[in-house]
Amino acid sequence: MDEELRVLTERLRKESAGAPDFERLVATADHDTLAGVLTAAGQPLWARELAAFRLGSARDRRAFETLVLLLNHRDPARCACAARALARLGDPRTARAAAALATNELRVAYALHPVRLLTELRAPEAVPALITTLRRRLVPHDPYGKVALACVEGLGALGDGRARAVLTDAAAHPRLAAAAEAALARLPA
């Protein structure tokens, strides 16, 4: 069992409170059984998350919709888990979904993991989405500093010259200045 699955299993074992289906879902190698959990009515969230993570990690695209929903969940641990599985999944729809979540102002409180996933994917949607999200964070008293910082770091990692203007603006913000300067240094001349 890889480390990510081990950590997820420990967290969900507690959440499942000893439900008999838990160990069965951990042990099964049958992807159809796992996919059935995603479509069956009345399944608990822990079961859906476990099944989706295992399918996504196995590159089974039936996990895509559930993983995208979890990527936008209010629980950061669920978001992080979904982001890892989506990165492994290799579904071409992932970058577009992550970009939509990262730029959704109504859900910006949950945009941290979609922003990080976009950086990891290095897809064509990443730079425009990170620029849009960061530009919106550069207003006075914006409460989403972690999202802004993730955008700055992501744009630096992506090294795309289109980010120069927004990173220059970010450098004027004390909480982002050091990261923005480092990101600007990574851009092509």
N, C-alpha and C positions, 0 to 999 in steps of 0.2 A: 504494500500500500504506500503510495507516495505521501509526502509530508502534508500537502494541501488536503488530500482526501482524509488523512488521519485527523487533522485539526477540525475539518468539517464534521467528520463522524463523531468526534468527542462533543462538539457543540450541539449537534442534532440529537445525540443520544440523550442528553439532558432534557432537551426540548420535547422529545417524544415520550418522556416519562415511562420508559419501559414498554412501549407498545410492541406487541408481538411482531408486527410487520417490519419493524426497524431492522432487526438482524437479517431478516430475509432480503431486504433491499440492499443492505450492505454486502451480503454474500453473493447475490445472484450475478451471473455472467450473461443472463438473457436480456438482450436489449429490448425485446418486445415486452417483457414484463415491466421494465423501467419505463418504456414509452406509454404503457397502459396506465401507469400512475399519473402521467401528465394529462391524460384525457378523461380519466374516470371522475365522475362526480363525487364530491364530498371528501376528497383526499386532503389530509392536513398539509399545511405549508411545509413543514419539515420534510414530509415524504416527497413532495413535488421538488423541493430544492435538492434533495439528495439524488433523486432520479435524474433531474436536469443536469446537475454537475457531472454525474457519472457518464451520461450520454454525451454531453458536450466534450468532456475530456477524451471520449472515444471517437470524436469527430462524427457523431450521429446527429444529423441536422434536425431530427425531430425535437431536439431540445431547444431550438432557437427561440421560439416565442416565449417560453417560460423563462429562459435566461434573460431575455430583454426585459421582461416584467420585473425580474429580481434585480436587474441592474439599476432600476429606478425605485427600489424599495427604500423605506425610511430607515431600515436597519443597516448600518454601514457594513457589518460583517456579511450580510446577504449580498450587498452590492459588490463587495470585493470578491466574494466567491464566484458570483455570476460573471464578473469581468475576467477572472482567470479562465473560467470554462469557455467563455466566448472567444477569448484569444486563442485557445487551443482548437476550438471548433472549426475554424477556417471557412465559415459561411460568408459568401460575398455580400450578404445583406447586413453584416455586423457593423461595418463602418458607418453606413447610412443611418442605422438605428441609433448608434452611439452619438453621432452628430446631432440627430434630432433631439435626443435627451439632453445633451450638453448645452444646446442653444435654447431650450424651452425655459423661458423666464418664469413660468408658473411653477417649475420644478427645480429651480436653480439650487435649492438647498441640497439636492441629491445629485448634483452634476459632477462631483469630484471623481467618482469612478468612471463615468463615461469619458471625462476629459483624459484621464490616465490611460484608458483603453484606446482612445484615438491616437495618443502618442505611441503606444506600443504597436498598434496596427500599421502606422505610417501610410495610411491610405490617402487617396486624393482628397477625401472629405475632411481630413484632419486639420490642415492649416486654416482653411476658411472658417471651420467651426470654432477652433481655438481663438482665432482673431476676434470673431463675433462675441464669443463668451467673455473674453478678457476686456474688450472695449466696454461692454456693459458693466463690468466690475470696477471700472476706473472713475466712478462717481463718488462724491464725498460721502463718507459714512456707510459705504457698502458693507453689509455684514458677512459677505462670503469671501473672506480673505484667503481661505484654503483653496477655494476654486480658482481664484485669481492667480495664486502662486503656482498651482498645478498647470494653468494655462501658460504662464511665463516659462516655467521649466520645460513644458512640452514643446513650446515653440523653439526654445533653444536647442532641444534635442533633435527636433526635425530640421533645423538649420535652413529654413526657407526664407529668402530675402523679402517675401511679401509681408513678413511679420515685423520688419524694421520699424515702421511708423508706430504701431501699437506698443512695441517693446520700448521705444523711445519715450512714449507717453507714460508707460508703466514705471520707467526709471525715475520719474518725478514723484512717485508715491513712496514715502519712507518705508512702508512695509514690504514693498516689492523692489526697491532700488537695487539692492545687491544682486538679486536673482535676475533682474532685467538686464543689468550691466553684463552679467555672465552670459546671458542668452544672446545679447547683441554681439558679444565677442565671438560667438560660435557661428554667426551668419556669414555668408560669403561676402567678400569685399564689394 
